[in-house]
Amino acid sequence: MDPDEIFLRTRDAMVRVFSLRDGRAISRATSDADIDGWDSLSHSMLMMAIENDLGIDLPLDRASRAHDVGAIVDLVSEVTASSS
């Protein structure tokens, strides 16, 4: 899966988890400070949504430290590349 597709799927998960109207304002630089309601609980919900959507398991220690979209996309890219 390429990083652009991972970004789009991450953005879709964010729209659902954070009840956003749309994801057009989300970029790789978007962080937990930029999204109302992105706290530790919703972060866990986001990681679970991404895992379910993509059929992967993210390492908990690294997933818990990924607090911007770029870090999430990079982590998912690494996990999907290593599982191929």
Buried (B, 14 or more C-beta within 10 A) or exposed (E): BEBEBBBEBBBBBBBEBBEBEEBEEBEBEBBBEEBEEBEEEBBBBBBBBBBEBBEBEBEEEBBEEBEBBBBBBBBBBEBBEEEE
